[in-house]
Amino acid sequence: MTAQIPDKFVLNSENFSLIGLKGQGLFKPEDFGIVPHFTCTACWRGYVMRYIFTDDQLILDGMRVNVDSPLKSME
């Protein structure tokens, strides 16, 4: 079994990988109306997130999502 590509967290310019989570509250693509799709065993969720900690806040800094079809422009 292949492990899921972990979400990344950046704190004081140092990178960390989230390999487990207890509780709820992190973003998901569905929160933005995006439906992720499974593409391989290393990305069974269909997405990987990147967060930064700054000014005592957790900020979503990046989101890579596998989708079934190209997204429409948000203009």
KAGIDA-V112619 format. One record per pair of residues at least 6 apart in sequence whose C-alpha atoms are under 6 Angstrom apart, sorted by the first residue. I is the first residue (numbers start at 1). J is the second residue. If there is no record, write none. Layout:
I,J + I,J
This chain:
2,41 + 2,42 + 3,42 + 4,42 + 4,43 + 5,42 + 5,43 + 6,17 + 6,18 + 6,19 + 7,17 + 7,18 + 7,48 + 7,49 + 7,50 + 8,16 + 8,17 + 8,50 + 9,15 + 9,16 + 9,50 + 9,51 + 9,52 + 10,52 + 11,53 + 36,46 + 36,65 + 36,66 + 36,67 + 37,46 + 37,66 + 37,67 + 38,44 + 38,46 + 46,65 + 46,66 + 47,64 + 47,65 + 48,64 + 49,62 + 49,63 + 50,61 + 50,62 + 51,59 + 51,60 + 51,61 + 52,58 + 52,59
